[in-house]
Each structure stands twice: as C-alpha cells, then as structure tokens.
Amino acid sequence: MRRAAFFVIAGPVCIAAYGLVRLWGKSDEVYGPGFDWQAAHLLGLAGMVFFVPAVLALSRLLPRSPWRVGVVVLTLVGLAATMVQFGADIVEGLMAADRAEMSALAADFKDIPGVEVAFYDVVPQFFFLGLVILAGMLAAKRQLRWWSAPLLFVGIVLPVATLDLLPLSGLCMLVALAPALPTLRQQVEQATAPAVVH
C-alpha cells in the first residue's frame, strides 16, 4: 500500500497523456507508425500497468468477500487483455514501414482465431466493467462518493464516441477515484508509524 495513492493517480494520468500525445500525433495527419504512435501507446500501456496495483489497493478498502475477489479477477483479466492489445499495437508500429503496412499487420493478428474476442472486442471490456462495479462497491462503503461510479462510467464511455476524448476520459477517471486517496495515504502512514512500546 506504500505507493497505492501514486498508482491510483498514475493510471488515469497516463490514459489522459496517451490521449494528448495521440492528438499531437494526429495534428500533422500522419499518425503511426513513428515516434508519436509509440509514445502514445507506451503511455497507454503504462496506464494499464499502473491500474493493476491501483485496483488491488482499492479492493483492499473493502471487506474480504467472494464478491470482492470476483470483481478483482474480472478487472485484472480485462487489464491483461488490454495490455496485450497495446503491446500488439506497439510491435506492429515497430515492424511497419507505413500506415498501410501497420493496418495489414493488425488485420493479420486479428485474423488469428480467438484474438479479436480475447484482446479487442470482449475481454478488454471486463476491465472497465470491473472498475465501475468496484467503484460502486467502494461508494456503498463510503470509500468513494456516490457520483464516483457514474463519473467513471462517463469517462469510460467517452472514447467510444471518439478516441479524441481520451484526455477527458482520463480526467474523469482521476476525479472519480480521487476521494479514495486520503484513506490510502492514511493507511500508508499507519503502516509506517513506529510501534509504541508500553
């Protein structure tokens, strides 16, 4: 839990940064492959990686139960699938000479049986579903605000309309999870406080 608050902040911030770098890369109408593509996707991948300890830390604010375990497993499975998706995008960007070749490589990867379901269309959504459910459970225990889960849902849905809204999506996620930060920091202080000998 020592760095829990950092991870809860870093995940959404990386998502927002991914969106900003993506917009910058698109500004010259030549986005990928290249530095801008790699930088954006590395930030997105970092965000997913940071969400792993963030989800684990947030879940520890809830009492132990099969529900808590199930939601965490669902969320982490979705995160793993999303990481594979980002990793594939990064590798394809490194291998391709131009946008057309990168699209062809992506199509070849998706043509592998089960890949599109596992890493694009279905399983990555478990991360977002699990995160919203986790936020709702935390709000029920007053570890988050009542509006945290709805705001998180809005942040998740925004990129569905257009990926250009990713910076706003990351901001919504950060604001939604921010009410848990004082409790996470308090737990760190309690864990590191010297024991008093009577």
DRENFITOR-245629 format. One record per residue (C-alpha): residue in three letters; x, y, z. Coordinates in nm, 3 decimals, padded with zeros to 5 digits. Last residue first. Layout:
// residues N
 res      c1      c2      c3
 ALA       X       Y       Z
...
// end
This chain:
// residues 198
 res      c1      c2      c3
 HIS  00.431  00.050  02.672
 VAL  00.619  00.026  02.343
 VAL  00.480  00.245  02.067
 ALA  00.528  00.099  01.720
 PRO  00.676  00.334  01.466
 ALA  00.431  00.463  01.200
 THR  00.489  00.310  00.859
 ALA  00.166  00.110  00.834
 GLN -00.041  00.388  00.989
 GLU  00.102  00.644  00.748
 VAL  00.040  00.415  00.450
 GLN -00.318  00.351  00.566
 GLN -00.374  00.724  00.590
 ARG -00.245  00.772  00.235
 LEU -00.496  00.516  00.103
 THR -00.776  00.677  00.302
 PRO -00.688  01.023  00.170
 LEU -00.670  00.890 -00.190
 ALA -01.014  00.724 -00.201
 PRO -01.189  01.050 -00.296
 ALA -00.964  01.071 -00.606
 LEU -01.117  00.772 -00.786
 ALA -01.388  00.963 -00.976
 VAL -01.167  01.267 -01.033
 LEU -00.894  01.051 -01.188
 MET -01.136  00.854 -01.404
 CYS -01.297  01.173 -01.531
 LEU -00.955  01.320 -01.614
 GLY -00.855  01.006 -01.806
 SER -01.174  01.027 -02.011
 LEU -01.118  01.396 -02.079
 PRO -00.776  01.314 -02.226
 LEU -00.930  01.019 -02.418
 LEU -01.192  01.238 -02.590
 ASP -01.012  01.220 -02.927
 LEU -01.081  00.847 -02.915
 THR -01.431  00.924 -03.037
 ALA -01.780  00.817 -02.927
 VAL -01.646  00.505 -02.755
 PRO -01.377  00.729 -02.604
 LEU -01.645  00.896 -02.386
 VAL -01.794  00.572 -02.249
 ILE -01.518  00.501 -01.994
 GLY -01.512  00.855 -01.857
 VAL -01.891  00.856 -01.830
 PHE -01.879  00.526 -01.640
 LEU -01.620  00.669 -01.402
 LEU -01.847  00.966 -01.343
 PRO -02.139  00.734 -01.268
 ALA -01.920  00.523 -01.031
 SER -01.777  00.826 -00.846
 TRP -02.105  01.013 -00.801
 TRP -02.195  00.847 -00.471
 ARG -01.851  00.938 -00.339
 LEU -01.578  00.683 -00.275
 GLN -01.476  00.497  00.043
 ARG -01.831  00.536  00.171
 LYS -01.885  00.157  00.186
 ALA -02.152  00.179 -00.088
 ALA -01.916  00.408 -00.280
 LEU -01.647  00.139 -00.267
 MET -01.888 -00.120 -00.406
 GLY -01.991  00.119 -00.684
 ALA -01.627  00.192 -00.766
 LEU -01.556 -00.181 -00.784
 ILE -01.851 -00.226 -01.019
 VAL -01.720  00.056 -01.240
 LEU -01.369 -00.093 -01.241
 GLY -01.499 -00.442 -01.318
 LEU -01.693 -00.320 -01.622
 PHE -01.395 -00.121 -01.748
 PHE -01.151 -00.407 -01.708
 PHE -01.400 -00.665 -01.837
 GLN -01.422 -00.460 -02.159
 PRO -01.077 -00.593 -02.253
 VAL -01.238 -00.944 -02.278
 VAL -01.496 -00.864 -02.547
 ASP -01.399 -00.683 -02.868
 TYR -01.021 -00.643 -02.869
 PHE -00.793 -00.891 -02.695
 ALA -00.989 -01.210 -02.640
 VAL -01.267 -01.165 -02.897
 GLU -01.037 -01.041 -03.174
 VAL -00.770 -01.296 -03.091
 GLY -00.997 -01.602 -03.086
 PRO -00.886 -01.742 -03.420
 ILE -00.589 -01.546 -03.565
 ASP -00.741 -01.298 -03.810
 LYS -00.691 -01.019 -03.556
 PHE -00.314 -01.054 -03.591
 ASP -00.330 -01.043 -03.971
 ALA -00.554 -00.736 -03.957
 ALA -00.308 -00.558 -03.728
 LEU -00.023 -00.642 -03.965
 ALA -00.224 -00.505 -04.259
 SER -00.303 -00.186 -04.068
 MET  00.068 -00.140 -03.993
 GLU  00.151 -00.197 -04.359
 ALA -00.097  00.070 -04.465
 ARG  00.029  00.314 -04.203
 ASP  00.391  00.291 -04.314
 ALA  00.712  00.094 -04.269
 ALA  00.562 -00.150 -04.021
 MET  00.752 -00.365 -03.773
 LEU  00.783 -00.111 -03.490
 GLY  00.422  00.002 -03.518
 GLU  00.305 -00.358 -03.525
 VAL  00.502 -00.423 -03.206
 ILE  00.347 -00.122 -03.033
 ASP -00.006 -00.207 -03.144
 ALA  00.042 -00.568 -03.029
 GLY  00.161 -00.449 -02.688
 PHE -00.141 -00.221 -02.656
 GLN -00.376 -00.511 -02.729
 VAL -00.184 -00.745 -02.499
 MET -00.212 -00.485 -02.222
 THR -00.588 -00.464 -02.281
 ALA -00.620 -00.841 -02.238
 ALA -00.429 -00.827 -01.910
 LEU -00.646 -00.538 -01.789
 GLY -00.964 -00.730 -01.866
 VAL -00.838 -01.028 -01.669
 LEU -00.743 -00.789 -01.387
 THR -01.092 -00.641 -01.372
 LEU -01.272 -00.976 -01.367
 VAL -01.032 -01.110 -01.102
 VAL -01.085 -00.801 -00.887
 VAL -01.464 -00.824 -00.924
 GLY -01.466 -01.192 -00.830
 VAL -01.241 -01.144 -00.529
 ARG -01.454 -00.860 -00.394
 TRP -01.772 -01.058 -00.448
 PRO -01.623 -01.365 -00.276
 SER -01.570 -01.145  00.031
 ARG -01.296 -00.964  00.218
 PRO -01.402 -00.625  00.345
 LEU -01.342 -00.335  00.105
 LEU -01.055 -00.084  00.118
 ARG -00.834 -00.371 -00.001
 SER -01.008 -00.350 -00.340
 LEU -00.867 -00.002 -00.392
 ALA -00.512 -00.129 -00.344
 LEU -00.559 -00.423 -00.583
 VAL -00.718 -00.197 -00.844
 ALA -00.433  00.054 -00.816
 PRO -00.172 -00.225 -00.825
 VAL -00.308 -00.334 -01.166
 PHE -00.405  00.015 -01.284
 PHE -00.039  00.115 -01.311
 VAL  00.017 -00.149 -01.580
 MET -00.285 -00.027 -01.777
 GLY -00.160  00.331 -01.761
 ALA  00.187  00.221 -01.868
 LEU  00.033  00.055 -02.174
 GLY -00.145  00.378 -02.265
 LEU  00.176  00.575 -02.219
 LEU  00.363  00.325 -02.437
 HIS  00.083  00.358 -02.692
 ALA  00.116  00.735 -02.715
 ALA  00.495  00.729 -02.732
 GLN  00.498  00.456 -02.997
 TRP  00.247  00.632 -03.220
 ASP  00.419  00.970 -03.180
 PHE  00.762  00.824 -03.252
 GLY  00.661  00.650 -03.573
 PRO  00.398  00.433 -03.733
 GLY  00.169  00.599 -03.698
 TYR -00.018  00.928 -03.705
 VAL  00.043  01.133 -04.018
 GLU -00.232  01.399 -04.028
 ASP  00.013  01.657 -03.886
 SER -00.210  01.711 -03.581
 LYS -00.271  01.337 -03.542
 GLY  00.045  01.288 -03.339
 TRP -00.049  01.575 -03.107
 LEU -00.394  01.424 -03.058
 ARG -00.234  01.087 -02.977
 VAL  00.006  01.254 -02.736
 LEU -00.292  01.409 -02.556
 GLY -00.489  01.084 -02.546
 TYR -00.198  00.885 -02.408
 ALA -00.144  01.161 -02.152
 ALA -00.504  01.124 -02.034
 ILE -00.462  00.748 -02.003
 CYS -00.130  00.801 -01.826
 VAL -00.299  01.036 -01.579
 PRO -00.575  00.779 -01.517
 GLY -00.325  00.510 -01.414
 ALA -00.081  00.742 -01.235
 ILE -00.329  00.874 -00.976
 VAL -00.441  00.535 -00.841
 PHE -00.080  00.415 -00.871
 PHE  00.053  00.707 -00.663
 ALA -00.212  00.654 -00.395
 ALA -00.110  00.289 -00.364
 ARG  00.264  00.355 -00.333
 ARG  00.307  00.228  00.022
 MET  00.000  00.000  00.000
// end
